[in-house]
Amino acid sequence: MGEFTDLFRLDGRTAFVVGAGSGIGAASARGLADFGAHVVCADLAESHARATARAIEAAGGKADVVRFDVRQASDTQALLDRYGTPDVLVHTPAINVRKPLLSISDEEFDRVVELNLAGTFRLVRGVAAAMADRGSGSIIVFSSMRARVVEPGQGVYAATKAGVVQMLRALAAELAARGVRANAIAPGVVETPLTDQIRADAGWARAYADKNMLRRWARPEEMVGAVVYLASDASSYVTGSLLMADGGWTAADGRFDPPL
């Protein structure tokens, strides 16, 4: 017993979780800690990251807290200087401006791209370089099902999420020989602060639930299995992938069940 269950263990490893203060990031941080990782909870909202760290410590895990702005390359270097090269990086933060493309201003476009794509690039570039120098590491970035399917009002957000996937695939190809794996996770509709606007509208929320095969929204904790898998040796032969965690949304055609 234990030959394969141990593949998922993360004892003795360090994980940087950016966005650990809420939603998927907070759940990911707790999940990684449960599997033995020392988790550095990084978030712009330091008090929220601290709450996540307290929850980890209350469960017997090990966690630290860092105020972190993904838009600042200097914050990435400071994180590496303080904690060294992590074994795992998980990156979750993103923003959206829900408007038709013809109504989006240059400022709004730049704001979404700056955080979702440029910020992700700077973070991943810094951490991946350190991992490559050491010869090992797993990078996990949250994309979205919007990397594959879109709807009105999601154009810029979808473009950044598709861009993240292609960027990680290139990174995976470039660093495979140096022991670094890079993968993306594409959630569907998840109960997080980013989706508050949708869930506040009962009709909109129900329509999204009905679109996926499971006919419901996901909880942030339901993303933890994918994160732990990609962080661990259980996925040692997995790189350059996009793991869909969307309740079957992108696998099914349309919203109508034909009479069979």
VOPAGU-2260 file (C-alpha; in pm, 1 decimal, decimal comma):
REM VOPAGU-2260
SITE   aa  ch    i         X         Y         Z
SITE  MET   A    0       0,0       0,0       0,0
SITE  GLY   A    1     108,0     358,7     -62,6
SITE  GLU   A    2     297,4     313,7    -390,4
SITE  PHE   A    3      55,0     531,2    -583,9
SITE  THR   A    4    -109,9     736,6    -309,8
SITE  ASP   A    5     233,4     878,5    -232,1
SITE  LEU   A    6     249,3    1021,6    -583,0
SITE  PHE   A    7      15,2    1298,4    -468,3
SITE  ARG   A    8     210,7    1388,1    -153,9
SITE  LEU   A    9     389,1    1723,9    -144,7
SITE  ASP   A   10     583,3    1685,1     178,9
SITE  GLY   A   11     897,1    1897,0     190,1
SITE  ARG   A   12     790,6    2110,1    -106,2
SITE  THR   A   13     713,8    2479,3    -122,1
SITE  ALA   A   14     421,6    2619,8    -316,7
SITE  PHE   A   15     366,2    2983,5    -404,8
SITE  VAL   A   16      -8,2    3045,7    -441,4
SITE  VAL   A   17     -80,6    3385,2    -593,7
SITE  GLY   A   18    -437,4    3490,2    -528,0
SITE  ALA   A   19    -453,9    3289,5    -205,5
SITE  GLY   A   20    -680,1    3538,9     -33,8
SITE  SER   A   21   -1008,8    3421,0    -182,3
SITE  GLY   A   22   -1192,9    3185,8    -414,0
SITE  ILE   A   23    -996,3    2927,2    -607,7
SITE  GLY   A   24    -664,3    3057,1    -478,7
SITE  ALA   A   25    -764,7    3015,4    -114,3
SITE  ALA   A   26    -897,5    2665,0    -178,0
SITE  SER   A   27    -583,4    2572,1    -370,9
SITE  ALA   A   28    -361,4    2693,0     -88,5
SITE  ARG   A   29    -550,5    2486,8     168,1
SITE  GLY   A   30    -549,9    2180,4     -55,3
SITE  LEU   A   31    -176,9    2194,2    -124,3
SITE  ALA   A   32    -108,5    2231,6     246,2
SITE  ASP   A   33    -327,1    1930,1     323,6
SITE  PHE   A   34    -100,9    1725,2      96,9
SITE  GLY   A   35     207,0    1841,5     285,7
SITE  ALA   A   36     329,5    2151,7     104,4
SITE  HIS   A   37     461,3    2460,8     279,0
SITE  VAL   A   38     237,0    2723,1     120,4
SITE  VAL   A   39     327,7    3086,8      70,9
SITE  CYS   A   40      -6,4    3268,4      52,1
SITE  ALA   A   41      42,1    3569,6    -175,3
SITE  ASP   A   42    -228,8    3824,0    -244,5
SITE  LEU   A   43    -273,8    4197,0    -295,2
SITE  ALA   A   44    -525,0    4176,9      -7,7
SITE  GLU   A   45    -278,6    4073,0     260,9
SITE  SER   A   46    -544,7    4041,9     530,3
SITE  HIS   A   47    -734,4    3789,1     318,5
SITE  ALA   A   48    -417,6    3590,2     254,3
SITE  ARG   A   49    -354,8    3591,4     627,8
SITE  ALA   A   50    -699,0    3439,6     688,3
SITE  THR   A   51    -613,3    3157,9     448,9
SITE  ALA   A   52    -281,7    3100,7     623,5
SITE  ARG   A   53    -455,5    3085,8     960,7
SITE  ALA   A   54    -694,9    2822,3     826,7
SITE  ILE   A   55    -398,3    2617,6     703,5
SITE  GLU   A   56    -219,0    2642,2    1034,3
SITE  ALA   A   57    -534,6    2553,8    1226,9
SITE  ALA   A   58    -548,7    2232,4    1023,5
SITE  GLY   A   59    -188,6    2151,3    1111,9
SITE  GLY   A   60     -25,2    2284,6     796,3
SITE  LYS   A   61     253,1    2533,9     735,6
SITE  ALA   A   62     191,4    2869,3     569,1
SITE  ASP   A   63     339,9    3216,1     527,1
SITE  VAL   A   64     182,5    3537,9     405,3
SITE  VAL   A   65     307,0    3792,2     152,6
SITE  ARG   A   66     142,5    4102,3      11,4
SITE  PHE   A   67     186,1    4058,8    -361,8
SITE  ASP   A   68     100,3    4261,0    -672,5
SITE  VAL   A   69     130,1    4046,0    -984,1
SITE  ARG   A   70     165,5    4358,5   -1195,9
SITE  GLN   A   71     501,4    4435,3   -1033,1
SITE  ALA   A   72     798,2    4227,4   -1149,5
SITE  SER   A   73     985,1    4347,4    -840,4
SITE  ASP   A   74     732,5    4165,7    -619,5
SITE  THR   A   75     815,1    3837,9    -791,6
SITE  GLN   A   76    1186,3    3888,3    -734,1
SITE  ALA   A   77    1124,8    3981,0    -370,4
SITE  LEU   A   78     923,6    3661,9    -324,8
SITE  LEU   A   79    1206,4    3453,1    -468,7
SITE  ASP   A   80    1466,7    3635,5    -260,4
SITE  ARG   A   81    1269,1    3572,1      57,8
SITE  TYR   A   82    1160,6    3210,8       9,3
SITE  GLY   A   83    1386,7    3073,7    -261,6
SITE  THR   A   84    1271,7    2882,0    -566,4
SITE  PRO   A   85     936,8    2711,2    -511,5
SITE  ASP   A   86     856,0    2359,3    -623,1
SITE  VAL   A   87     507,4    2470,7    -729,4
SITE  LEU   A   88     356,2    2795,1    -853,7
SITE  VAL   A   89     -21,5    2837,6    -867,2
SITE  HIS   A   90    -156,3    3159,6   -1016,3
SITE  THR   A   91    -527,2    3246,6   -1005,7
SITE  PRO   A   92    -601,9    3625,1   -1018,5
SITE  ALA   A   93    -789,4    3781,2   -1309,4
SITE  ILE   A   94   -1028,1    4065,8   -1379,4
SITE  ASN   A   95   -1296,9    4124,5   -1639,5
SITE  VAL   A   96   -1475,7    4422,0   -1789,8
SITE  ARG   A   97   -1813,6    4297,5   -1911,8
SITE  LYS   A   98   -1885,3    4516,6   -2211,8
SITE  PRO   A   99   -1928,8    4474,3   -2586,1
SITE  LEU   A  100   -1593,2    4511,2   -2759,5
SITE  LEU   A  101   -1703,7    4830,4   -2934,2
SITE  SER   A  102   -1774,4    4987,8   -2594,3
SITE  ILE   A  103   -1445,3    4901,5   -2425,9
SITE  SER   A  104   -1208,6    5193,7   -2380,1
SITE  ASP   A  105    -832,8    5176,3   -2425,2
SITE  GLU   A  106    -795,7    5212,6   -2048,6
SITE  GLU   A  107   -1028,3    4920,3   -1979,2
SITE  PHE   A  108    -854,6    4704,9   -2238,3
SITE  ASP   A  109    -513,2    4786,1   -2092,6
SITE  ARG   A  110    -631,3    4715,8   -1738,1
SITE  VAL   A  111    -754,2    4366,1   -1820,8
SITE  VAL   A  112    -450,3    4278,9   -2032,1
SITE  GLU   A  113    -209,4    4421,5   -1775,6
SITE  LEU   A  114    -328,4    4194,1   -1497,1
SITE  ASN   A  115    -448,6    3883,2   -1679,8
SITE  LEU   A  116    -177,8    3847,8   -1942,5
SITE  ALA   A  117     115,5    4081,8   -1879,2
SITE  GLY   A  118     108,6    4023,2   -1503,3
SITE  THR   A  119      93,5    3648,1   -1554,6
SITE  PHE   A  120     386,9    3671,1   -1794,9
SITE  ARG   A  121     605,7    3862,6   -1549,8
SITE  LEU   A  122     528,9    3626,9   -1262,7
SITE  VAL   A  123     579,3    3311,2   -1466,9
SITE  ARG   A  124     895,2    3444,4   -1631,1
SITE  GLY   A  125    1059,8    3511,5   -1297,0
SITE  VAL   A  126     958,6    3189,0   -1125,0
SITE  ALA   A  127    1019,7    2968,1   -1429,4
SITE  ALA   A  128    1372,2    3103,2   -1469,9
SITE  ALA   A  129    1451,6    3010,9   -1110,6
SITE  MET   A  130    1295,7    2666,3   -1149,6
SITE  ALA   A  131    1490,6    2604,9   -1470,8
SITE  ASP   A  132    1817,8    2697,9   -1300,5
SITE  ARG   A  133    1743,2    2442,7   -1028,5
SITE  GLY   A  134    1616,8    2181,0   -1273,4
SITE  SER   A  135    1262,7    2117,1   -1150,1
SITE  GLY   A  136     924,4    2275,0   -1088,3
SITE  SER   A  137     555,7    2276,2   -1172,1
SITE  ILE   A  138     377,1    2589,8   -1291,8
SITE  ILE   A  139      -3,4    2596,8   -1282,3
SITE  VAL   A  140    -197,3    2895,6   -1413,3
SITE  PHE   A  141    -573,9    2928,8   -1411,5
SITE  SER   A  142    -709,5    3007,0   -1754,8
SITE  SER   A  143   -1083,2    2969,8   -1821,1
SITE  MET   A  144   -1327,9    2787,7   -2044,8
SITE  ARG   A  145   -1341,5    3130,5   -2214,2
SITE  ALA   A  146   -1008,8    3036,8   -2372,1
SITE  ARG   A  147   -1219,9    2807,3   -2592,2
SITE  VAL   A  148   -1573,2    2947,2   -2601,4
SITE  VAL   A  149   -1692,4    3306,0   -2572,3
SITE  GLU   A  150   -2008,0    3508,8   -2529,4
SITE  PRO   A  151   -2094,3    3877,6   -2571,7
SITE  GLY   A  152   -1913,5    4096,5   -2322,4
SITE  GLN   A  153   -1620,4    3857,5   -2270,6
SITE  GLY   A  154   -1398,8    3942,7   -2567,1
SITE  VAL   A  155   -1094,3    4092,9   -2397,2
SITE  TYR   A  156   -1110,2    3855,8   -2100,7
SITE  ALA   A  157   -1132,8    3557,4   -2336,3
SITE  ALA   A  158    -838,8    3684,6   -2539,7
SITE  THR   A  159    -619,7    3705,9   -2230,9
SITE  LYS   A  160    -720,8    3360,2   -2113,5
SITE  ALA   A  161    -644,5    3207,2   -2452,5
SITE  GLY   A  162    -316,2    3395,6   -2455,3
SITE  VAL   A  163    -218,7    3251,3   -2118,5
SITE  VAL   A  164    -270,5    2897,0   -2249,5
SITE  GLN   A  165     -53,1    2948,5   -2554,6
SITE  MET   A  166     214,5    3123,3   -2349,0
SITE  LEU   A  167     230,2    2830,2   -2107,4
SITE  ARG   A  168     246,7    2579,4   -2391,1
SITE  ALA   A  169     546,3    2762,2   -2533,1
SITE  LEU   A  170     705,3    2769,9   -2189,0
SITE  ALA   A  171     644,0    2397,3   -2147,1
SITE  ALA   A  172     819,5    2329,1   -2477,3
SITE  GLU   A  173    1110,3    2557,1   -2394,5
SITE  LEU   A  174    1174,9    2427,4   -2042,5
SITE  ALA   A  175    1087,4    2058,2   -2059,9
SITE  ALA   A  176    1453,1    1961,5   -2095,8
SITE  ARG   A  177    1530,2    2162,7   -1780,6
SITE  GLY   A  178    1277,5    1982,7   -1563,8
SITE  VAL   A  179    1000,9    2243,9   -1555,1
SITE  ARG   A  180     640,4    2154,4   -1633,7
SITE  ALA   A  181     376,1    2416,3   -1717,6
SITE  ASN   A  182       2,2    2352,7   -1735,3
SITE  ALA   A  183    -322,1    2548,9   -1732,7
SITE  ILE   A  184    -657,7    2475,6   -1572,3
SITE  ALA   A  185    -977,6    2599,1   -1734,8
SITE  PRO   A  186   -1264,6    2629,1   -1485,2
SITE  GLY   A  187   -1622,6    2672,9   -1587,6
SITE  VAL   A  188   -1860,5    2870,5   -1368,6
SITE  VAL   A  189   -1728,0    2882,5   -1012,8
SITE  GLU   A  190   -1868,3    3059,1    -706,5
SITE  THR   A  191   -1597,1    3323,8    -661,0
SITE  PRO   A  192   -1590,0    3703,6    -615,7
SITE  LEU   A  193   -1527,6    3738,6    -992,0
SITE  THR   A  194   -1871,3    3589,6   -1064,2
SITE  ASP   A  195   -2068,3    3784,2    -801,7
SITE  GLN   A  196   -2232,9    3997,1   -1072,1
SITE  ILE   A  197   -2369,4    3689,6   -1248,6
SITE  ARG   A  198   -2487,5    3505,1    -939,9
SITE  ALA   A  199   -2671,3    3816,7    -820,0
SITE  ASP   A  200   -2906,1    3777,2   -1117,6
SITE  ALA   A  201   -3117,1    3464,2   -1060,5
SITE  GLY   A  202   -3198,0    3412,8   -1428,2
SITE  TRP   A  203   -2839,3    3459,1   -1538,9
SITE  ALA   A  204   -2709,3    3229,2   -1266,2
SITE  ARG   A  205   -2959,7    2956,6   -1353,3
SITE  ALA   A  206   -2881,6    2980,3   -1725,8
SITE  TYR   A  207   -2512,2    2925,9   -1654,9
SITE  ALA   A  208   -2587,0    2631,1   -1430,1
SITE  ASP   A  209   -2810,0    2473,4   -1694,5
SITE  LYS   A  210   -2547,8    2513,1   -1968,4
SITE  ASN   A  211   -2304,2    2262,1   -1820,7
SITE  MET   A  212   -2364,9    1887,6   -1796,6
SITE  LEU   A  213   -2377,0    1885,5   -1416,8
SITE  ARG   A  214   -2644,2    2158,2   -1413,1
SITE  ARG   A  215   -2482,4    2353,4   -1131,1
SITE  TRP   A  216   -2205,9    2594,7   -1038,2
SITE  ALA   A  217   -1875,9    2464,7    -903,6
SITE  ARG   A  218   -1738,1    2541,7    -559,9
SITE  PRO   A  219   -1377,8    2666,0    -539,4
SITE  GLU   A  220   -1285,5    2348,2    -351,5
SITE  GLU   A  221   -1373,4    2146,0    -661,3
SITE  MET   A  222   -1066,2    2287,5    -836,2
SITE  VAL   A  223    -828,8    2153,8    -569,7
SITE  GLY   A  224    -800,6    1803,4    -715,1
SITE  ALA   A  225    -673,1    1941,1   -1046,2
SITE  VAL   A  226    -423,5    2165,4    -867,8
SITE  VAL   A  227    -283,6    1890,7    -645,0
SITE  TYR   A  228    -260,0    1654,7    -941,0
SITE  LEU   A  229     -63,3    1902,1   -1154,5
SITE  ALA   A  230     154,7    2004,3    -860,8
SITE  SER   A  231     250,9    1649,5    -770,1
SITE  ASP   A  232     446,7    1360,8    -915,8
SITE  ALA   A  233     114,1    1206,4   -1017,5
SITE  SER   A  234     133,9    1431,4   -1325,4
SITE  SER   A  235     505,8    1384,4   -1393,2
SITE  TYR   A  236     437,1    1315,2   -1764,1
SITE  VAL   A  237     190,0    1602,0   -1806,5
SITE  THR   A  238     304,5    1935,5   -1946,4
SITE  GLY   A  239     171,5    2188,7   -2194,6
SITE  SER   A  240    -184,1    2077,7   -2116,7
SITE  LEU   A  241    -513,9    2256,3   -2064,0
SITE  LEU   A  242    -715,3    2067,7   -1803,2
SITE  MET   A  243   -1085,5    2142,3   -1843,3
SITE  ALA   A  244   -1274,6    2167,1   -1513,8
SITE  ASP   A  245   -1594,5    2310,0   -1655,5
SITE  GLY   A  246   -1863,5    2056,1   -1568,4
SITE  GLY   A  247   -1873,6    1951,8   -1933,2
SITE  TRP   A  248   -1968,6    2298,7   -2059,5
SITE  THR   A  249   -1734,3    2296,9   -2360,6
SITE  ALA   A  250   -1798,7    1930,5   -2446,9
SITE  ALA   A  251   -2173,2    1964,8   -2510,0
SITE  ASP   A  252   -2339,4    2142,1   -2799,5
SITE  GLY   A  253   -2615,3    2391,0   -2725,1
SITE  ARG   A  254   -2867,7    2421,0   -2444,4
SITE  PHE   A  255   -3135,0    2191,7   -2584,4
SITE  ASP   A  256   -3174,7    1824,8   -2493,2
SITE  PRO   A  257   -3320,8    1654,7   -2801,5
SITE  PRO   A  258   -3599,7    1400,2   -2751,3
SITE  LEU   A  259   -3423,5    1064,6   -2783,4
